[in-house]
C-alpha cells in the first residue's frame, strides 16, 4: 500500500444555476492575459450541448485519454511514444482555434470618439488574434441555456449515443449545467503525453501542474487530455491549465471558483488513495466497472492500518484528520452520491459530480403531480429514460444503475425532509428504500442542503515549516527586487520567473496605468482576484479614484 | 584575410553558439519553446512543417556524415567514390528538396496568414533570412556543383570536410577553405552566421528534442519544489550586476 493524498472536488449539479460566476472569477484570477483570451480553466456548459471546445467528448475524433490494447494493457488513445514523436511537427489531433472560438474585443472607442451623426455609432467586434473586424459566430458558451440547440445539439457526442430515442423538441427537452475544471486525474493522460515531462502531479496534494520552464510547446498534452482542459497559450507558446488555485489551497483557502460560487455547490477536501492500485483500476476491462474500480482505489481514512501507512508515507497527522472530515470522502464513499465525469477515459478523474435530479423533478411538476412524493419521483426516475441515460453517458460510461441509485437517494432525501420540515412524523421507510438510515439521510441533507462553509471546504494548509516555499507567503525579498531585467526579449513573457504574488502586483500596476484596450502594450496586465478574500472590492477591478471623489 | 574568414569568424560564431545557449538556458527557460503557431493555421502547417523538419533531419544527418567521416574510412569499408557520390547526392537531393519545399510553404504561410505574421518577431525574420539563404546555397552547391559540375570538379571531402575537422580539433587549416569554390565558402559563412544567431532565436527548440520521452515513466510526480519556486531570489541574468 502506497498512501497518497489528493485534493479533490465534488460539484452538486442540482444547485448550479448556470450564472458563470466561477468562470468569470477564475478568468480574472488566472487567464486575464493576452494569449489566454480563449482559455477557460473553468467553464460552465449547458447539457445537452456541444461543450467547450466543441464536441470535445468525441474521442473517436480527438483521441484523448487512455484505452486498452489487445492484451489489456493501458495505452494512450492518441498513440504510443514513438507515434507521438513522429507526429510532433504538426499535431494532427490539436483542435483549431475555431473549435474553441476566435476571441474578440469591441472597438469601444468609436462610441465616444465618433463625430455627431444621424445614426448611433456601434462598437464593432475586433478579433484578438488577427486584429481585424470579425463576425462572431461561436464562443465558450454559445449554446448556453439550449440557445440554438435545435440546430447544434444533435452534434453532442453524448446525445448521439442515445440518439435514436431523442426527439429534440422544445416541449420534451431537459437541461442542466455542467461546470468543468481540470480533473487533476490520478492517471493523467496529459502528463503521459507530454514529451518534455513538464506536466507533473504534486506528491503532496495530487494537483497536476505544468512546469512553465520545462514546457517546450509541443502541444501533445492538449490532444492527450480527453477533457480538453489543457490550453495552448498562443503568445507564450506554452501549455496552461487549471492550477486548482494551489497558492490558495496551500494556505487553506478554497479555489477561486469554489469561493465565489453563488450556489455554494462545490465541495473541496482530501482523499487518501493507494497509488499502487491506480494502474490496475484504470485497466479494468469493463467500462461500467471503472466507477467502482476507482472507488476501490480510495482508502478509508478511519482504518487504523491506512492511518499508520499514511503516517509512514509522510502524510502529517492534521492531513489525516482532514481526510477523515473530508466532504469528498463522505459524498463519494459514505453516501455514494458523487460520480466521476467520464470514467471511460481511464484517467481516474478527481472532480466528481452529484447528478442533477432537477430534470426529473421538472417533469413531475409540469404534470401537476406532487414533485416531492417518493412514489411519483421514483416512478419518474424509472420512466424518464432519456435524461437518466444521458446522465449515465456522462458519469458512468452509460451504466444506468449507479445514476438511478443516486437519483433515488436524492429523491428520497427530498421526500423525507419534507415531512420533517412540515413538522410531521418522519417516515423511516423512505431512507430504508434507498438503503440508508434516518441519521445518514439527515447527515446527507446537512452536507448537501445546509452546506456550511466549514463542512464544504476542509482544506488542511501546508505546514508552516515549509512556509518559505509557498507561493502566497513568498517573503524572501522585496517586490522591488523583481522585474528589474530586460523583459520580453525573446517574445512575450521570456526572462526569469516571478512569484505569482509579485507578478500580480506588477500586472495590477500595469493595468491601472495602461490606456489601451485590446492588446495592451504590456501584455501581462490583469486584475487580481487571486488574493481577494471577498471583502471590499478587489484591487485593480475598478480604476483608481480621482482626487475629488 | 583567409585566416580571418576561416579561423577567427568561425571560432567567434562557435563561441557565441556555445556560451549563448548556456546563458539562454540559465536566463530564459520560460522563453525556450517552439512558439508553435498551429492554433492559428493548420492546413498549410500540416504539409509544410513535417516536410521541412524531416527534410532537415536528413540534411543534418547528411552533413554529419559528409563533414565528420573521412574519405579514408569509407574507402576502408569498400565504398568507392562513385557509389558514395551517388548516394550522397541522391539522399542530399531528396532531403534538400523536402526541406526547401517545406520552408517555402512555411514562409509563405508566415507571410500570408495574418495571425501568424503578426506573431513573427524581428528575430524570426533575421533567422529565416539566414536559414533560407543557407539552404538555398546548399541546394546550389549540390545541384550546380555536384551534378552539373559548374565551375569544375570539387570534392568537398578533400577540402571543406578536412578543414571542418581541423577546425573542430582546434588546428584549423584556413587554406583548405580558401581554395574551395565560392558557393561552398558562402554556404559555410552563412551557416556560421546562423549558428551565432541560433541561441537567440526559436531554433533553440532543436536542443529540446524530447527523445527522453521514449524511456521515461508516463506519469511524473514531483514534490512541491523548494528550489525552483518563484518566491526565491531570482537567478542572475545579464543585467543584475548593480545589485
Boltz contact constraints between the chains, C-beta under 6 A:
constraints:
  - contact:
      token1: [A, 81]
      token2: [B, 213]
      max_distance: 6.0
  - contact:
      token1: [A, 81]
      token2: [B, 214]
      max_distance: 6.0
  - contact:
      token1: [A, 89]
      token2: [B, 49]
      max_distance: 6.0
  - contact:
      token1: [A, 89]
      token2: [B, 50]
      max_distance: 6.0
  - contact:
      token1: [A, 89]
      token2: [B, 53]
      max_distance: 6.0
  - contact:
      token1: [A, 90]
      token2: [B, 45]
      max_distance: 6.0
  - contact:
      token1: [A, 90]
      token2: [B, 46]
      max_distance: 6.0
  - contact:
      token1: [A, 90]
      token2: [B, 49]
      max_distance: 6.0
  - contact:
      token1: [A, 90]
      token2: [B, 50]
      max_distance: 6.0
  - contact:
      token1: [A, 94]
      token2: [B, 38]
      max_distance: 6.0
  - contact:
      token1: [A, 96]
      token2: [B, 42]
      max_distance: 6.0
  - contact:
      token1: [A, 97]
      token2: [B, 39]
      max_distance: 6.0
  - contact:
      token1: [A, 129]
      token2: [B, 115]
      max_distance: 6.0
  - contact:
      token1: [A, 130]
      token2: [B, 114]
      max_distance: 6.0
  - contact:
      token1: [A, 130]
      token2: [B, 115]
      max_distance: 6.0
  - contact:
      token1: [A, 191]
      token2: [B, 219]
      max_distance: 6.0
  - contact:
      token1: [A, 191]
      token2: [B, 220]
      max_distance: 6.0
  - contact:
      token1: [A, 192]
      token2: [B, 218]
      max_distance: 6.0
  - contact:
      token1: [A, 195]
      token2: [B, 210]
      max_distance: 6.0
  - contact:
      token1: [A, 195]
      token2: [B, 213]
      max_distance: 6.0
  - contact:
      token1: [A, 196]
      token2: [B, 210]
      max_distance: 6.0
  - contact:
      token1: [A, 197]
      token2: [B, 216]
      max_distance: 6.0
  - contact:
      token1: [A, 197]
      token2: [B, 220]
      max_distance: 6.0
  - contact:
      token1: [A, 200]
      token2: [B, 220]
      max_distance: 6.0
  - contact:
      token1: [A, 200]
      token2: [B, 222]
      max_distance: 6.0
  - contact:
      token1: [A, 201]
      token2: [B, 221]
      max_distance: 6.0
  - contact:
      token1: [A, 202]
      token2: [B, 224]
      max_distance: 6.0
  - contact:
      token1: [A, 203]
      token2: [B, 221]
      max_distance: 6.0
  - contact:
      token1: [A, 203]
      token2: [B, 223]
      max_distance: 6.0
  - contact:
      token1: [A, 204]
      token2: [B, 224]
      max_distance: 6.0
  - contact:
      token1: [A, 212]
      token2: [B, 30]
      max_distance: 6.0
  - contact:
      token1: [A, 213]
      token2: [B, 29]
      max_distance: 6.0
  - contact:
      token1: [A, 213]
      token2: [B, 30]
      max_distance: 6.0
  - contact:
      token1: [A, 216]
      token2: [B, 33]
      max_distance: 6.0
  - contact:
      token1: [A, 216]
      token2: [B, 205]
      max_distance: 6.0
  - contact:
      token1: [A, 216]
      token2: [B, 208]
      max_distance: 6.0
  - contact:
      token1: [A, 217]
      token2: [B, 33]
      max_distance: 6.0
  - contact:
      token1: [A, 217]
      token2: [B, 34]
      max_distance: 6.0
  - contact:
      token1: [A, 217]
      token2: [B, 36]
      max_distance: 6.0
  - contact:
      token1: [A, 219]
      token2: [B, 36]
      max_distance: 6.0
  - contact:
      token1: [A, 232]
      token2: [B, 39]
      max_distance: 6.0
  - contact:
      token1: [A, 234]
      token2: [B, 39]
      max_distance: 6.0
  - contact:
      token1: [A, 237]
      token2: [B, 33]
      max_distance: 6.0
  - contact:
      token1: [A, 237]
      token2: [B, 35]
      max_distance: 6.0
  - contact:
      token1: [A, 238]
      token2: [B, 33]
      max_distance: 6.0
  - contact:
      token1: [A, 469]
      token2: [B, 226]
      max_distance: 6.0
  - contact:
      token1: [A, 469]
      token2: [B, 229]
      max_distance: 6.0
  - contact:
      token1: [A, 474]
      token2: [B, 231]
      max_distance: 6.0
  - contact:
      token1: [A, 476]
      token2: [B, 232]
      max_distance: 6.0
  - contact:
      token1: [A, 477]
      token2: [B, 233]
      max_distance: 6.0
  - contact:
      token1: [A, 485]
      token2: [B, 237]
      max_distance: 6.0
  - contact:
      token1: [A, 485]
      token2: [B, 239]
      max_distance: 6.0
  - contact:
      token1: [A, 490]
      token2: [B, 28]
      max_distance: 6.0
  - contact:
      token1: [A, 490]
      token2: [B, 31]
      max_distance: 6.0
  - contact:
      token1: [A, 491]
      token2: [B, 31]
      max_distance: 6.0
  - contact:
      token1: [A, 491]
      token2: [B, 121]
      max_distance: 6.0
  - contact:
      token1: [A, 494]
      token2: [B, 28]
      max_distance: 6.0
  - contact:
      token1: [A, 494]
      token2: [B, 30]
      max_distance: 6.0
  - contact:
      token1: [A, 494]
      token2: [B, 31]
      max_distance: 6.0
  - contact:
      token1: [A, 496]
      token2: [B, 234]
      max_distance: 6.0
  - contact:
      token1: [A, 496]
      token2: [B, 235]
      max_distance: 6.0
  - contact:
      token1: [A, 496]
      token2: [B, 237]
      max_distance: 6.0
  - contact:
      token1: [A, 497]
      token2: [B, 230]
      max_distance: 6.0
  - contact:
      token1: [A, 498]
      token2: [B, 230]
      max_distance: 6.0
  - contact:
      token1: [A, 499]
      token2: [B, 230]
      max_distance: 6.0
  - contact:
      token1: [A, 499]
      token2: [B, 231]
      max_distance: 6.0
